[in-house]
Amino acid sequence: MLIRLVIENILSFGERKEFHMIPYTRLGTLNTHKYQFDNFQVLKLASIYGANGAGKSNLVKALYYLKKLIANEEPPFRIMESKFKFHPGGTDFSQLLAVEFIQEGIPFYYALEIFDGLIKTEELYKSGLGKKTDELIFERKTTPDGKTALQFSREFESDTKNQLLKEILLEEFVKPDIPVLKLLSNRENEYFRTVKLAYRWFEHTLEIITPESKPQALAHWIDMDPDFKLFAEDLMCSLNIGISSLSSEKTDIREFFGEDNENEMLDLSRQLRSAPHRMLGIRSRRGDELVIVKEGENIWVKRLKVGHIGKGKRAVLFNLEEESDGTIRLLDFVPAIRSVIASPRIFVIDEIERSIHPLLIKELVRKFSEDEDTKGQLIFTTHESNLLDQKIFRRDEIWFAEKDQNGSTDLYSLSEFKEHNTIDIRKGYLNGRYGSIPFLANLQDLNWHEHVAHQPAV
């Protein structure tokens, strides 16, 4: 579960801003949207609205940068190059990304402070959730000349063997420009079991879907998991977009590539030996995916086939690249929807309505909203005002992003406005009551013929 995200001096976020999933205590609507953890509650839904350029996608992008930085153990180039550029004193300021979250029943607080490409501070605490004192798990600090120090709990530091381990880590493994969370999670030390849990949140629990995301290995999972196939088919067929079935076409790699492409086949076979889960994905420009997987002694090429019913009720199979952008986007959501209803995972989706009909996306979100047995969190950015419905969202689940006079993104929740739970918030939003909409007054004064008067004929 995500509790809060804090961003400072990254992309369009200048001053420190916080996005959170903590319920507003005085709000009594849609109580089934609150997940309970040891007298602490978190929300299951959040939508983030804003005009183009307001910074709502930058919220998702910052979280994506953090996830990749930790999982890939790479220097923070993307974050460093994305400093907020409108600071009055220039760009010579630290950058901060911090998250508070719950993983397998344990609340954590993790933060990274980056300065001039170095990890100035990195810290992991067992969070007290504002009710108890936070417990230190580790803290690392790096000086401007690149010297790093590690500090663990008093219990860890009092053990002589642990002191030796710390010295080895600092001398041989810790780098001043790379986070240590993954490094510590890979150590076989009883003390680092909680670090493993925290790392697992970034690696597995948190999932981010961008507008460019494509379905991953759907053909393989439909072939191998009958329950997944049934879920995917039921969902896609119920959307009434003409799909009647989903299946996996499975071909031996030698038969698929043929003798003329033997070198390419051998190269892929070699790559497969070192690939995670013995699986490779190759995607066409249009979106079709070939999944190459080793099962026993055989290597198979799997391709998703989408069934449609044509004239005379004849079933015809299509490749994914023959489907519409909207269908491909909906297929991208299938694993996410299945996971978020059945497990405590978090799916953060940028532009959820991209290429999808507004009524369709509204009904999908409504279905999740009204389901009292969900386990995960769904957070997304959107322009779709039809979703602004208090029967679907609590007011504390609706957020707005808006640029202030300094060019910095501000974040605020609808719960900050004193609105009755029967008011039409969609109408209020479109009328500018809550801000966060484009201001188009100057468009009336735009004389766009002025600069095309001498346009040469084509």
C-alpha positions as CSV (number, residue, x, y, z in Angstrom):
1,M,0.0,0.0,0.0
2,L,1.2,3.5,-0.8
3,I,0.7,6.0,2.0
4,R,2.4,9.1,0.7
5,L,4.9,10.4,-1.9
6,V,7.0,13.5,-1.3
7,I,8.8,15.3,-4.2
8,E,11.0,18.4,-4.2
9,N,13.1,20.0,-7.0
10,I,12.3,17.4,-9.6
11,L,10.7,18.1,-13.0
12,S,7.9,20.7,-12.4
13,F,8.0,20.3,-8.6
14,G,10.0,23.1,-7.1
15,E,8.9,23.4,-3.5
16,R,8.3,20.2,-1.5
17,K,4.9,18.7,-2.3
18,E,3.1,15.7,-0.9
19,F,0.6,13.3,-2.5
20,H,-1.0,10.9,-0.1
21,M,-3.6,8.1,0.3
22,I,-4.7,8.9,3.8
23,P,-8.5,9.3,4.3
24,Y,-9.9,12.6,5.5
25,T,-11.2,11.7,8.9
26,R,-14.4,13.7,8.8
27,L,-15.5,12.3,5.5
28,G,-18.1,9.4,5.9
29,T,-18.8,8.4,2.3
30,L,-17.7,5.2,0.6
31,N,-16.2,3.6,3.7
32,T,-15.4,0.4,1.8
33,H,-12.7,2.4,0.0
34,K,-10.6,2.4,3.2
35,Y,-8.1,-0.4,3.9
36,Q,-7.4,-1.1,7.5
37,F,-3.9,-1.7,9.0
38,D,-3.4,-1.6,12.8
39,N,-5.7,1.3,13.4
40,F,-4.3,3.1,10.4
41,Q,-6.3,3.5,7.1
42,V,-5.3,4.0,3.5
43,L,-7.5,4.6,0.5
44,K,-7.8,2.3,-2.5
45,L,-8.4,4.9,-5.3
46,A,-7.0,8.2,-6.4
47,S,-7.5,10.2,-9.6
48,I,-5.3,13.2,-10.4
49,Y,-6.6,16.0,-12.7
50,G,-4.8,19.0,-14.2
51,A,-4.5,21.0,-17.4
52,N,-1.8,20.0,-20.0
53,G,1.5,21.0,-18.6
54,A,0.3,21.3,-15.0
55,G,2.6,18.5,-13.8
56,K,0.3,15.5,-13.1
57,S,2.3,13.2,-15.4
58,N,5.4,14.4,-13.7
59,L,4.2,12.9,-10.4
60,V,4.0,9.5,-12.1
61,K,7.3,10.1,-13.9
62,A,9.1,11.0,-10.6
63,L,7.9,7.7,-9.0
64,Y,8.9,5.8,-12.1
65,Y,12.4,7.4,-12.0
66,L,12.7,6.3,-8.3
67,K,11.6,2.7,-9.0
68,K,14.1,2.4,-11.9
69,L,16.9,4.0,-10.0
70,I,16.5,1.5,-7.1
71,A,15.8,-1.6,-9.2
72,N,18.5,-1.1,-11.8
73,E,21.2,0.2,-9.4
74,E,22.2,3.0,-11.8
75,P,23.4,6.6,-11.2
76,P,20.6,9.1,-10.9
77,F,21.1,10.8,-14.3
78,R,17.4,11.1,-15.1
79,I,16.6,12.7,-11.8
80,M,19.7,14.9,-11.8
81,E,18.9,16.2,-15.3
82,S,15.3,16.9,-14.4
83,K,15.9,19.6,-11.7
84,F,13.3,22.2,-11.3
85,K,14.6,25.1,-13.4
86,F,12.7,28.1,-11.9
87,H,14.4,28.4,-8.5
88,P,15.2,32.1,-7.9
89,G,18.7,31.1,-6.8
90,G,19.4,28.8,-9.7
91,T,19.4,25.0,-9.8
92,D,22.0,24.4,-7.1
93,F,19.6,22.6,-4.7
94,S,19.2,19.1,-3.5
95,Q,16.5,16.9,-4.9
96,L,14.2,14.8,-2.8
97,L,12.1,11.7,-3.4
98,A,10.5,10.0,-0.4
99,V,7.8,7.3,0.0
100,E,5.9,5.9,2.9
101,F,4.3,2.5,2.2
102,I,3.2,-0.8,3.7
103,Q,4.7,-4.0,2.6
104,E,3.5,-7.4,4.0
105,G,2.1,-5.7,7.1
106,I,5.2,-3.6,7.8
107,P,5.1,0.2,7.3
108,F,8.3,1.8,5.9
109,Y,9.6,5.2,5.1
110,Y,12.3,5.5,2.4
111,A,13.9,8.7,1.2
112,L,16.6,9.7,-1.3
113,E,18.3,13.1,-1.3
114,I,20.4,13.7,-4.4
115,F,22.9,16.5,-4.9
116,D,25.1,17.0,-7.9
117,G,24.7,13.4,-9.0
118,L,25.6,11.9,-5.6
119,I,23.3,10.2,-3.1
120,K,23.6,12.8,-0.4
121,T,21.3,10.9,1.9
122,E,19.5,7.6,1.7
123,E,17.4,6.3,4.6
124,L,15.1,3.5,5.4
125,Y,12.9,3.5,8.6
126,K,10.2,1.3,9.9
127,S,7.5,3.9,10.1
128,G,5.6,4.7,13.2
129,L,2.8,6.1,11.1
130,G,2.8,9.3,13.1
131,K,1.8,7.4,16.2
132,K,5.1,5.8,17.3
133,T,8.7,6.7,16.9
134,D,10.2,5.7,13.5
135,E,12.8,2.9,13.9
136,L,16.1,3.2,11.9
137,I,16.9,0.4,9.6
138,F,19.7,2.1,7.8
139,E,21.0,5.5,6.8
140,R,23.8,6.4,4.4
141,K,25.4,9.8,3.9
142,T,27.8,10.9,1.2
143,T,30.1,13.9,1.4
144,P,30.7,16.2,-1.6
145,D,34.1,14.4,-2.1
146,G,32.3,11.1,-2.5
147,K,33.0,9.5,0.9
148,T,30.1,7.4,2.1
149,A,29.1,6.4,5.7
150,L,26.6,3.8,6.7
151,Q,24.6,3.8,9.9
152,F,22.4,0.9,11.2
153,S,20.4,0.4,14.3
154,R,22.1,0.1,17.7
155,E,21.4,-3.6,17.7
156,F,23.2,-4.1,14.4
157,E,26.1,-1.8,15.3
158,S,26.8,-3.6,18.6
159,D,27.7,-6.9,16.8
160,T,31.4,-7.3,15.9
161,K,30.6,-9.5,12.8
162,N,28.2,-6.8,11.6
163,Q,30.8,-4.2,11.9
164,L,33.1,-6.3,9.7
165,L,30.3,-6.7,7.2
166,K,29.7,-2.9,7.1
167,E,33.4,-2.3,6.4
168,I,33.4,-4.7,3.5
169,L,30.3,-3.1,2.1
170,L,31.8,0.4,2.2
171,E,35.2,-0.7,0.8
172,E,34.0,-3.0,-2.0
173,F,30.4,-2.4,-2.9
174,V,28.9,0.9,-1.9
175,K,29.1,3.6,-4.6
176,P,28.5,7.3,-3.9
177,D,26.1,7.7,-6.8
178,I,24.0,4.5,-6.5
179,P,21.4,3.6,-3.9
180,V,22.2,0.8,-1.5
181,L,18.7,-0.5,-0.9
182,K,19.0,-3.4,-3.5
183,L,22.6,-4.1,-2.4
184,L,21.6,-4.6,1.2
185,S,18.5,-6.6,0.3
186,N,20.7,-9.1,-1.5
187,R,22.9,-9.7,1.6
188,E,22.3,-13.0,3.5
189,N,22.0,-11.4,6.9
190,E,19.1,-11.8,9.3
191,Y,19.0,-8.1,10.0
192,F,18.4,-7.3,6.3
193,R,15.2,-9.3,6.1
194,T,13.2,-6.1,6.5
195,V,15.3,-4.4,3.8
196,K,14.3,-7.3,1.5
197,L,10.7,-6.5,2.2
198,A,11.1,-2.8,1.4
199,Y,13.0,-3.6,-1.8
200,R,10.2,-6.0,-2.8
201,W,7.7,-3.1,-2.7
202,F,9.7,-1.3,-5.4
203,E,10.5,-4.4,-7.4
204,H,7.1,-6.1,-7.4
205,T,4.3,-4.4,-5.5
206,L,4.6,-1.0,-7.3
207,E,3.7,-1.1,-11.0
208,I,3.6,1.9,-13.3
209,I,1.8,2.0,-16.6
210,T,2.7,4.8,-19.0
211,P,0.8,5.8,-22.2
212,E,3.6,3.9,-24.1
213,S,3.3,0.7,-22.1
214,K,2.3,-2.4,-24.0
215,P,0.9,-5.8,-22.9
216,Q,3.7,-8.0,-21.6
217,A,3.9,-11.7,-22.4
218,L,0.1,-12.0,-22.6
219,A,0.4,-14.8,-25.1
220,H,2.5,-16.8,-22.7
221,W,0.2,-16.3,-19.7
222,I,-2.9,-17.2,-21.7
223,D,-1.1,-20.4,-22.8
224,M,0.1,-21.4,-19.4
225,D,-2.5,-20.1,-16.9
226,P,-6.1,-21.3,-17.6
227,D,-7.5,-19.0,-14.9
228,F,-5.7,-16.0,-16.4
229,K,-7.1,-16.9,-19.8
230,L,-10.7,-17.1,-18.5
231,F,-10.3,-13.8,-16.6
232,A,-8.9,-12.0,-19.7
233,E,-11.5,-13.4,-22.0
234,D,-14.4,-12.6,-19.6
235,L,-13.1,-9.0,-19.1
236,M,-12.5,-8.3,-22.8
237,C,-15.7,-9.9,-24.0
238,S,-17.8,-8.1,-21.5
239,L,-16.6,-4.7,-22.8
240,N,-18.6,-5.2,-26.0
241,I,-15.8,-4.2,-28.4
242,G,-16.3,-7.2,-30.7
243,I,-13.8,-9.6,-29.1
244,S,-15.0,-13.2,-28.8
245,S,-11.9,-15.0,-27.6
246,L,-8.2,-14.7,-26.7
247,S,-5.7,-17.5,-27.6
248,S,-2.0,-18.2,-28.0
249,E,-0.5,-19.4,-31.2
250,K,2.4,-21.6,-30.3
251,T,5.1,-22.4,-32.9
252,D,8.5,-24.2,-32.6
253,I,11.3,-21.6,-33.0
254,R,12.9,-23.4,-36.0
255,E,9.6,-23.6,-37.8
256,F,8.8,-20.0,-37.1
257,F,12.0,-18.5,-38.3
258,G,12.8,-21.1,-41.0
259,E,16.2,-21.9,-42.6
260,D,16.7,-18.4,-44.1
261,N,16.8,-16.8,-40.6
262,E,18.8,-19.4,-38.8
263,N,21.4,-16.9,-37.5
264,E,18.7,-14.8,-36.0
265,M,17.2,-17.9,-34.4
266,L,20.5,-19.0,-32.9
267,D,21.2,-15.5,-31.5
268,L,17.8,-15.5,-29.8
269,S,18.4,-19.0,-28.4
270,R,21.7,-17.8,-26.9
271,Q,20.0,-14.7,-25.4
272,L,17.3,-16.9,-23.9
273,R,19.8,-18.8,-21.8
274,S,20.6,-15.7,-19.7
275,A,17.1,-14.1,-19.9
276,P,15.0,-13.8,-16.7
277,H,12.5,-16.7,-16.5
278,R,13.9,-18.0,-19.8
279,M,11.7,-15.6,-21.7
280,L,12.2,-12.9,-24.3
281,G,9.8,-10.5,-25.8
282,I,10.1,-9.0,-29.3
283,R,7.6,-6.2,-30.3
284,S,6.7,-4.9,-33.6
285,R,6.4,-1.1,-34.2
286,R,2.6,-1.4,-34.2
287,G,2.4,-3.3,-30.9
288,D,2.3,-7.0,-31.8
289,E,4.5,-9.1,-29.4
290,L,6.4,-12.4,-30.0
291,V,7.1,-14.2,-26.7
292,I,10.1,-16.6,-27.0
293,V,10.2,-19.0,-24.1
294,K,12.1,-22.2,-23.2
295,E,9.9,-25.0,-21.9
296,G,11.8,-28.1,-21.1
297,E,14.1,-28.8,-24.0
298,N,11.9,-26.9,-26.5
299,I,11.9,-23.2,-27.5
300,W,8.6,-21.8,-28.5
301,V,7.4,-18.6,-30.2
302,K,4.0,-17.5,-28.8
303,R,1.8,-14.9,-30.4
304,L,-1.5,-13.5,-29.1
305,K,-4.5,-14.1,-31.3
306,V,-7.7,-12.1,-30.8
307,G,-10.9,-13.7,-31.9
308,H,-13.8,-11.8,-33.6
309,I,-17.1,-13.1,-34.9
310,G,-17.8,-12.1,-38.5
311,K,-20.5,-12.7,-41.1
312,G,-22.4,-15.9,-40.6
313,K,-21.1,-16.1,-37.0
314,R,-17.8,-17.2,-38.4
315,A,-14.9,-16.9,-35.9
316,V,-11.8,-15.2,-37.2
317,L,-8.4,-14.7,-35.5
318,F,-6.5,-11.5,-35.7
319,N,-2.9,-10.5,-34.7
320,L,-2.5,-7.9,-32.0
321,E,-1.1,-5.4,-34.6
322,E,-4.4,-5.6,-36.4
323,E,-6.3,-4.3,-33.4
324,S,-7.2,-0.7,-32.6
325,D,-5.1,1.4,-30.2
326,G,-7.9,1.3,-27.7
327,T,-8.1,-2.5,-27.7
328,I,-4.3,-2.8,-27.2
329,R,-4.5,-0.3,-24.4
330,L,-7.3,-2.3,-22.7
331,L,-5.3,-5.5,-23.1
332,D,-2.5,-3.7,-21.3
333,F,-4.8,-3.2,-18.3
334,V,-5.8,-6.9,-18.0
335,P,-2.9,-8.1,-15.8
336,A,-3.2,-4.9,-13.8
337,I,-6.9,-5.2,-13.1
338,R,-6.5,-8.9,-12.2
339,S,-3.7,-8.1,-9.8
340,V,-5.2,-5.0,-8.2
341,I,-8.5,-6.8,-7.3
342,A,-6.8,-9.9,-5.9
343,S,-3.6,-8.7,-4.2
344,P,-2.2,-5.7,-2.3
345,R,-0.4,-4.3,-5.3
346,I,-0.3,-0.7,-6.5
347,F,-0.9,0.3,-10.1
348,V,-0.1,3.9,-11.1
349,I,-1.5,4.7,-14.5
350,D,-0.7,7.8,-16.5
351,E,-3.5,9.0,-18.8
352,I,-5.9,6.0,-18.0
353,E,-8.4,7.1,-20.6
354,R,-5.8,7.2,-23.5
355,S,-7.4,5.8,-26.7
356,I,-10.4,4.4,-24.7
357,H,-14.0,5.6,-24.9
358,P,-15.0,7.7,-21.8
359,L,-18.0,5.6,-21.0
360,L,-15.9,2.4,-21.1
361,I,-13.2,3.7,-18.8
362,K,-15.9,5.1,-16.4
363,E,-17.5,1.7,-16.1
364,L,-14.2,0.0,-15.5
365,V,-13.4,2.4,-12.7
366,R,-16.9,2.2,-11.3
367,K,-16.6,-1.6,-11.2
368,F,-13.4,-1.4,-9.1
369,S,-14.9,1.3,-6.9
370,E,-18.0,-0.7,-6.1
371,D,-16.2,-4.0,-5.5
372,E,-15.9,-4.4,-1.7
373,D,-13.4,-7.3,-2.0
374,T,-10.5,-5.6,-3.8
375,K,-7.1,-5.8,-2.2
376,G,-4.9,-3.2,-4.1
377,Q,-4.7,0.4,-5.0
378,L,-5.5,2.1,-8.3
379,I,-4.0,5.6,-8.8
380,F,-4.2,7.4,-12.2
381,T,-3.9,10.7,-14.0
382,T,-6.7,11.8,-16.3
383,H,-8.5,14.5,-18.1
384,E,-11.8,12.6,-18.2
385,S,-14.3,14.8,-16.3
386,N,-17.0,12.0,-16.6
387,L,-15.2,10.2,-13.8
388,L,-15.9,13.1,-11.4
389,D,-18.7,11.4,-9.7
390,Q,-19.1,11.1,-5.9
391,K,-20.7,7.8,-6.3
392,I,-17.4,6.5,-7.6
393,F,-14.9,8.5,-5.7
394,R,-14.6,10.0,-2.2
395,R,-13.6,13.6,-2.2
396,D,-10.2,12.7,-0.7
397,E,-9.6,10.4,-3.6
398,I,-9.8,13.3,-6.2
399,W,-6.6,15.4,-6.6
400,F,-5.7,18.4,-8.7
401,A,-2.3,19.5,-10.1
402,E,-1.9,23.2,-11.0
403,K,1.1,25.4,-11.7
404,D,1.6,28.3,-9.3
405,Q,2.9,31.8,-10.3
406,N,6.5,30.5,-9.9
407,G,6.0,27.7,-12.5
408,S,6.0,25.0,-9.8
409,T,3.3,22.3,-9.6
410,D,0.9,22.5,-6.6
411,L,-1.0,19.5,-5.5
412,Y,-4.3,19.6,-3.5
413,S,-7.2,17.3,-2.8
414,L,-10.9,18.0,-3.3
415,S,-11.4,17.3,0.4
416,E,-9.9,20.8,1.0
417,F,-13.1,22.3,-0.4
418,K,-16.2,22.2,1.7
419,E,-18.5,20.5,-0.7
420,H,-21.7,18.5,0.1
421,N,-21.6,14.8,-1.0
422,T,-24.6,15.4,-3.3
423,I,-23.0,18.3,-5.3
424,D,-22.2,17.9,-9.0
425,I,-18.4,18.1,-8.8
426,R,-18.0,17.6,-12.5
427,K,-19.9,20.8,-13.2
428,G,-17.9,22.6,-10.6
429,Y,-14.6,21.4,-12.0
430,L,-15.5,22.4,-15.6
431,N,-16.6,25.8,-14.3
432,G,-13.2,26.3,-12.7
433,R,-14.4,26.1,-9.1
434,Y,-11.4,23.9,-8.1
435,G,-8.8,25.4,-10.5
436,S,-6.6,23.0,-12.4
437,I,-8.2,23.6,-15.9
438,P,-6.8,25.2,-19.0
439,F,-7.3,29.0,-19.4
440,L,-8.3,29.6,-23.0
441,A,-9.4,33.2,-23.0
442,N,-6.5,34.4,-25.2
443,L,-7.4,31.9,-28.0
444,Q,-10.2,34.3,-29.0
445,D,-7.6,36.9,-29.8
446,L,-5.4,34.6,-31.8
447,N,-5.1,35.7,-35.4
448,W,-3.6,32.6,-36.9
449,H,-4.0,33.8,-40.5
450,E,-1.5,36.6,-39.9
451,H,1.5,34.2,-40.3
452,V,0.1,32.1,-43.1
453,A,-0.9,34.9,-45.5
454,H,2.0,34.1,-47.9
455,Q,1.9,30.3,-47.5
456,P,3.0,28.8,-50.9
457,A,0.4,26.6,-52.6
458,V,1.0,22.8,-52.3
